[in-house]
Amino acid sequence: MIDKKLGKEIIARRVAKELRDGQLVNLGIGLPTKIANYIPEGIEVSFQSENGMTGLEKLSESDKENEDIINAGGGYVGVLENGAFFDTSFSFGLIRGGHVDLTVLGALEVDKMGNLASWIIPGKLVPGMGGAMDLVTGAKKVIIAMLHTAKGKPKILEECTLPLTAKGVIDLIVTELGVMEVTDEGIVLKEINKDTTIEEIKSLTACELIIDDDLQVMEI
C-alpha cells in the first residue's frame, strides 16, 4: 500500500494536470486545496472559493499567513492582484449559473453510476453539506480526489450506502492508485500508478472495473 501522506500528494499532482488555461476552478476543502500548489507551467487558472473570492493563490506558508484571508475550508490563502472579493450570494450565482469550469471535491463514497456521498455519516456530528451539492450540479466538470480506501475499506462501490450529495455527477475519479472515468457502461480504469497492479486495484474496489484497452501509467 502507498503511504497516506504520499498518496495525497500523488493525487494532488495528478489532478493538477487536468487544469486547463483560463478555467474558473473550485477546490473543495481538505485534499483538493493542495492542487493549487502544483499548477502546470504555462497554465493560468482562477481559483474560486464559495465564501466569496476568485484569484486564490496556493496555500500560504505558516510564516506568511494573512489571518484576514481564508478559503471555504478555513485555510489561509493568498490572492492574486487580479483577484476579487464578493458576497456569498454572488459566489453561488457563479456556481449555480454554470460559470465554474471545474470543481474538485473529496468523497466518503462514490459508485459506478457516478453518484457521490460526501457530506454525512449518520450518527456523527457534521457541520452540513456546505457548497458541495451546488458545485457538483453547477460545475461543467466534476473530479473526485480521494484516497482509494478508508481504513482499508473500499470507497468506490457498486452503490453508495451513505446519504447522497448528488446523483450521476462524477466525471473523473483520481486516487493514489489510478485515474478512473465514469461512463454509461461503468467505471473505466484509464491510468494506473506504477507502484501498484490491476489486481490490487480490483481487490480494493467494490465494483467491477473496466480496464481501458489503452491503459496508461499514471503521470505524476
C-alpha positions as CSV (number, residue, x, y, z in Angstrom):
1,M,0.0,0.0,0.0
2,I,1.1,3.6,-0.7
3,D,1.7,5.8,2.3
4,K,-1.3,8.0,3.1
5,K,0.7,11.3,3.1
6,L,2.4,10.4,-0.2
7,G,-0.9,9.2,-1.6
8,K,-2.5,12.6,-1.1
9,E,0.5,14.3,-2.8
10,I,0.2,11.9,-5.8
11,I,-3.5,12.7,-6.1
12,A,-3.0,16.5,-6.0
13,R,-0.2,16.4,-8.5
14,R,-2.2,14.2,-10.9
15,V,-5.4,16.2,-10.7
16,A,-3.4,19.4,-11.3
17,K,-2.7,18.0,-14.8
18,E,-6.4,18.2,-15.6
19,L,-6.3,22.0,-15.2
20,R,-6.7,24.0,-18.5
21,D,-5.7,27.5,-19.2
22,G,-8.3,30.1,-18.5
23,Q,-10.6,27.9,-16.3
24,L,-12.5,29.0,-13.3
25,V,-11.9,26.3,-10.8
26,N,-13.4,25.5,-7.3
27,L,-11.4,23.3,-5.0
28,G,-13.1,21.6,-2.1
29,I,-11.8,21.5,1.4
30,G,-9.1,19.2,2.5
31,L,-7.0,17.3,-0.1
32,P,-8.3,19.2,-3.1
33,T,-6.8,22.5,-1.8
34,K,-3.3,21.1,-2.3
35,I,-3.9,21.1,-6.1
36,A,-3.2,24.8,-6.2
37,N,0.4,24.1,-5.3
38,Y,1.0,22.0,-8.4
39,I,-0.3,24.1,-11.3
40,P,1.4,23.1,-14.5
41,E,3.9,25.6,-16.0
42,G,2.2,27.8,-18.6
43,I,-1.3,27.3,-17.2
44,E,-3.2,30.1,-15.7
45,V,-6.5,29.4,-13.8
46,S,-8.6,31.4,-11.4
47,F,-9.5,29.5,-8.2
48,Q,-12.8,30.4,-6.7
49,S,-13.9,29.9,-3.1
50,E,-17.6,29.7,-2.3
51,N,-17.1,32.0,0.7
52,G,-16.6,34.9,-1.8
53,M,-13.3,35.0,-3.7
54,T,-11.7,34.4,-7.0
55,G,-8.0,34.5,-7.9
56,L,-6.8,32.5,-4.9
57,E,-3.1,31.6,-4.8
58,K,-1.6,28.4,-3.3
59,L,-1.9,27.6,0.4
60,S,0.1,30.1,2.4
61,E,3.2,29.1,4.2
62,S,2.8,29.2,8.0
63,D,5.2,32.2,8.4
64,K,3.3,34.2,5.8
65,E,-0.2,33.7,6.9
66,N,-2.7,36.6,6.5
67,E,-5.4,35.9,9.1
68,D,-7.9,38.0,7.1
69,I,-7.9,35.8,4.0
70,I,-9.1,32.2,4.3
71,N,-10.7,29.8,1.9
72,A,-14.0,27.9,2.4
73,G,-12.3,25.3,4.4
74,G,-10.7,27.8,6.8
75,G,-7.2,27.5,5.4
76,Y,-5.0,30.6,4.9
77,V,-4.5,31.6,1.2
78,G,-3.1,34.4,-0.8
79,V,-5.0,36.3,-3.5
80,L,-3.6,37.4,-6.9
81,E,-3.5,41.0,-8.0
82,N,-6.5,40.3,-10.3
83,G,-8.4,38.5,-7.6
84,A,-11.8,39.7,-6.3
85,F,-13.9,39.6,-3.2
86,F,-17.7,39.4,-3.1
87,D,-20.6,38.2,-1.0
88,T,-21.7,34.6,-1.0
89,S,-24.9,35.2,-3.0
90,F,-22.7,36.4,-5.9
91,S,-20.4,33.4,-5.3
92,F,-23.2,30.9,-5.5
93,G,-24.6,32.8,-8.5
94,L,-21.4,31.9,-10.3
95,I,-21.7,28.2,-9.2
96,R,-25.4,27.7,-9.9
97,G,-25.2,29.7,-13.1
98,G,-22.8,27.2,-14.6
99,H,-19.8,29.5,-14.7
100,V,-17.4,27.2,-12.8
101,D,-15.5,25.1,-15.4
102,L,-14.2,22.5,-12.9
103,T,-14.8,21.5,-9.3
104,V,-12.6,19.1,-7.4
105,L,-14.0,17.5,-4.3
106,G,-13.2,14.8,-1.8
107,A,-15.7,12.0,-1.1
108,L,-16.8,9.5,1.5
109,E,-18.1,7.1,-1.1
110,V,-18.7,7.1,-4.9
111,D,-20.2,4.4,-7.1
112,K,-20.3,3.0,-10.6
113,M,-23.2,5.2,-11.6
114,G,-21.3,8.4,-10.8
115,N,-23.2,9.0,-7.5
116,L,-21.5,11.0,-4.8
117,A,-21.8,10.7,-1.0
118,S,-19.6,13.4,0.7
119,W,-21.4,15.2,3.4
120,I,-22.5,12.9,6.3
121,I,-22.0,9.6,8.1
122,P,-25.3,9.1,10.0
123,G,-24.8,9.3,13.8
124,K,-21.8,11.6,13.5
125,L,-21.8,15.4,14.1
126,V,-21.1,17.3,10.9
127,P,-21.4,21.0,10.0
128,G,-23.6,20.4,7.0
129,M,-23.3,19.9,3.2
130,G,-21.7,23.3,2.5
131,G,-21.5,24.1,-1.2
132,A,-20.9,20.6,-2.4
133,M,-24.4,20.0,-3.7
134,D,-24.4,23.2,-5.7
135,L,-20.9,22.7,-7.0
136,V,-21.4,19.2,-8.4
137,T,-24.6,20.1,-10.2
138,G,-23.4,23.5,-11.4
139,A,-19.8,22.9,-12.5
140,K,-19.1,21.8,-16.1
141,K,-16.8,19.0,-14.9
142,V,-16.6,17.2,-11.6
143,I,-13.4,15.4,-10.4
144,I,-13.3,13.4,-7.2
145,A,-9.9,13.5,-5.5
146,M,-9.7,10.9,-2.7
147,L,-7.7,8.1,-1.2
148,H,-8.8,4.8,-2.7
149,T,-9.8,3.3,0.7
150,A,-10.8,4.4,4.2
151,K,-9.3,2.2,7.0
152,G,-8.8,-0.5,4.4
153,K,-12.4,-0.4,3.2
154,P,-13.2,0.5,-0.5
155,K,-14.7,3.9,-1.2
156,I,-15.6,3.0,-4.8
157,L,-18.7,0.9,-4.6
158,E,-21.4,-0.8,-6.6
159,E,-23.9,1.6,-5.0
160,C,-23.3,4.2,-2.3
161,T,-24.6,3.3,1.2
162,L,-24.4,6.8,2.7
163,P,-26.8,9.7,2.0
164,L,-26.1,11.1,-1.4
165,T,-24.8,14.6,-2.2
166,A,-25.9,14.2,-5.8
167,K,-26.7,11.6,-8.4
168,G,-24.8,10.8,-11.6
169,V,-22.5,13.9,-11.4
170,I,-18.9,12.5,-11.3
171,D,-16.8,12.7,-14.5
172,L,-13.4,11.5,-13.2
173,I,-12.1,9.8,-10.0
174,V,-8.4,10.2,-9.1
175,T,-6.9,8.2,-6.3
176,E,-3.3,7.3,-5.3
177,L,-3.7,4.1,-7.3
178,G,-5.2,5.3,-10.6
179,V,-7.4,7.5,-12.7
180,M,-10.9,6.3,-13.5
181,E,-13.5,7.7,-15.8
182,V,-17.2,7.3,-15.1
183,T,-19.1,6.2,-18.2
184,D,-22.5,4.9,-19.0
185,E,-21.0,1.4,-19.1
186,G,-19.4,1.8,-15.7
187,I,-16.0,2.9,-14.2
188,V,-13.1,2.7,-16.6
189,L,-9.6,2.5,-15.3
190,K,-7.6,4.8,-17.6
191,E,-4.3,5.1,-15.7
192,I,-2.5,3.1,-13.1
193,N,0.1,4.0,-10.6
194,K,3.5,2.4,-11.4
195,D,3.7,1.1,-7.9
196,T,0.5,-0.9,-7.9
197,T,-1.2,-3.6,-10.1
198,I,-4.5,-4.1,-11.7
199,E,-5.2,-7.0,-9.3
200,E,-4.5,-4.8,-6.3
201,I,-6.8,-2.0,-7.6
202,K,-9.6,-4.5,-8.3
203,S,-9.2,-6.0,-4.8
204,L,-9.6,-2.5,-3.2
205,T,-12.6,-1.6,-5.4
206,A,-16.1,-2.8,-4.5
207,C,-17.5,-2.7,-8.0
208,E,-16.4,-4.0,-11.4
209,L,-13.7,-2.0,-13.1
210,I,-13.5,-1.8,-16.9
211,I,-9.8,-1.8,-17.9
212,D,-9.1,0.6,-20.7
213,D,-7.6,-1.1,-23.8
214,D,-5.0,1.7,-23.8
215,L,-4.2,1.7,-20.1
216,Q,-1.5,4.2,-19.3
217,V,0.9,4.7,-16.4
218,M,-0.3,7.5,-14.1
219,E,1.6,10.8,-14.7
220,I,2.6,12.5,-11.5
